[in-house]
Amino acid sequence: MKSYLRFLLVAWLAVGSAFGFSFSFGRDDAAVDWVLATNLPREAQQTLTLIKTGGPFPYSRDGIIFGNYEKRLPIKKRGYYAEYTVKTPGRRDRGPRRIIAGENAEYYYTDDHYQSFRRIRE
């Protein structure tokens, strides 16, 4: 009986890995580093202040839903995260920098357009 259960567990993990499933076993943390708010670029600190005070925001797309399609942040229901642009000096467009805000006042910073995130610690 034990070898049968062991076989099922190994098969379950192998099949899941083959199809790219993530087995987090209830973990609510994605693989993100931390960054102190004081260590963020000045523009990111300004954006964080705007988020906490409700704006006004300089970009029309600020506050839209962030889908987390790549699942680099903890998995939450759609609409849980909102994204905000962090100005990038020398860029005419929105640039790659964003702060992602969760409903429970957690904030994530990306400077490479969602390729990596660092959770902001205040």
C-alpha positions as CSV (number, residue, x, y, z in Angstrom):
1,M,0.0,0.0,0.0
2,K,2.8,2.4,0.9
3,S,4.6,1.9,-2.5
4,Y,1.3,2.5,-4.3
5,L,0.9,5.9,-2.5
6,R,4.5,6.7,-3.2
7,F,3.9,5.9,-6.9
8,L,0.8,8.1,-7.0
9,L,2.7,11.0,-5.4
10,V,5.6,10.7,-7.8
11,A,3.3,10.5,-10.8
12,W,1.3,13.5,-9.6
13,L,4.4,15.6,-9.3
14,A,5.8,14.4,-12.6
15,V,2.6,15.1,-14.5
16,G,2.3,18.5,-12.9
17,S,5.9,19.4,-13.7
18,A,5.4,18.3,-17.3
19,F,2.5,20.6,-17.8
20,G,4.0,23.5,-15.9
21,F,1.7,23.3,-12.9
22,S,2.9,24.9,-9.7
23,F,2.6,22.9,-6.4
24,S,2.8,25.5,-3.7
25,F,0.9,23.6,-1.1
26,G,-1.0,26.7,0.2
27,R,2.0,29.0,0.2
28,D,0.9,32.6,-0.4
29,D,4.3,33.9,-1.4
30,A,5.7,34.0,-4.9
31,A,9.5,34.1,-5.4
32,V,10.0,37.8,-4.9
33,D,12.7,39.7,-3.2
34,W,12.2,42.7,-0.8
35,V,13.2,46.3,-1.2
36,L,13.0,49.0,1.4
37,A,10.8,51.9,0.3
38,T,13.6,54.3,1.1
39,N,15.8,52.4,-1.3
40,L,13.4,52.9,-4.2
41,P,14.1,55.5,-6.9
42,R,12.7,58.9,-6.0
43,E,10.0,58.5,-8.7
44,A,8.9,55.2,-7.3
45,Q,8.6,56.8,-3.8
46,Q,6.5,59.6,-5.3
47,T,4.2,57.0,-7.0
48,L,3.9,55.1,-3.8
49,T,2.8,58.2,-2.0
50,L,0.2,59.0,-4.7
51,I,-1.2,55.4,-4.5
52,K,-1.6,55.7,-0.7
53,T,-3.3,59.1,-1.0
54,G,-5.5,58.2,-3.9
55,G,-3.8,60.3,-6.6
56,P,-4.1,62.3,-8.8
57,F,-2.2,60.0,-11.1
58,P,-0.2,61.4,-14.1
59,Y,-1.1,58.5,-16.5
60,S,-4.6,57.5,-17.6
61,R,-3.8,53.8,-17.3
62,D,-2.8,54.1,-13.6
63,G,-5.0,52.0,-11.4
64,I,-6.0,49.5,-14.1
65,I,-6.2,45.8,-13.1
66,F,-2.9,43.9,-13.2
67,G,-3.7,40.4,-14.3
68,N,-0.6,38.6,-12.9
69,Y,-0.7,36.3,-15.9
70,E,2.8,35.1,-15.5
71,K,2.1,34.3,-11.8
72,R,5.2,36.0,-10.5
73,L,3.2,37.5,-7.6
74,P,1.1,35.5,-5.2
75,I,-2.0,34.1,-6.9
76,K,-5.1,36.1,-6.1
77,K,-8.5,36.6,-7.6
78,R,-8.8,38.8,-10.7
79,G,-9.0,42.4,-9.8
80,Y,-6.9,42.0,-6.6
81,Y,-3.9,43.8,-8.0
82,A,-3.8,47.3,-9.6
83,E,-0.8,48.7,-11.5
84,Y,0.7,52.2,-11.4
85,T,3.3,53.8,-13.6
86,V,6.6,54.9,-12.1
87,K,8.0,57.7,-14.3
88,T,11.3,56.8,-16.0
89,P,13.6,59.8,-16.6
90,G,14.3,60.4,-20.3
91,R,11.4,58.4,-21.6
92,R,8.4,59.8,-23.4
93,D,6.3,56.7,-23.0
94,R,5.3,55.1,-19.7
95,G,8.6,53.2,-19.6
96,P,9.1,49.8,-17.9
97,R,8.8,50.7,-14.2
98,R,5.6,50.0,-12.2
99,I,4.3,49.6,-8.7
100,I,1.7,46.9,-8.3
101,A,-0.7,47.4,-5.4
102,G,-2.7,44.6,-3.7
103,E,-6.0,45.0,-2.0
104,N,-4.4,44.3,1.4
105,A,-1.9,47.3,1.1
106,E,1.0,45.2,-0.2
107,Y,3.1,46.8,-2.9
108,Y,5.5,45.4,-5.4
109,Y,8.1,47.2,-7.6
110,T,9.3,46.2,-11.0
111,D,11.8,48.1,-13.1
112,D,11.9,45.6,-16.0
113,H,8.2,45.6,-17.1
114,Y,7.0,42.6,-15.0
115,Q,10.0,40.3,-15.5
116,S,10.8,40.5,-11.8
117,F,9.3,42.0,-8.7
118,R,10.5,43.1,-5.3
119,R,8.0,43.5,-2.5
120,I,8.2,47.0,-0.9
121,R,8.9,47.0,2.8
122,E,8.2,50.2,4.6
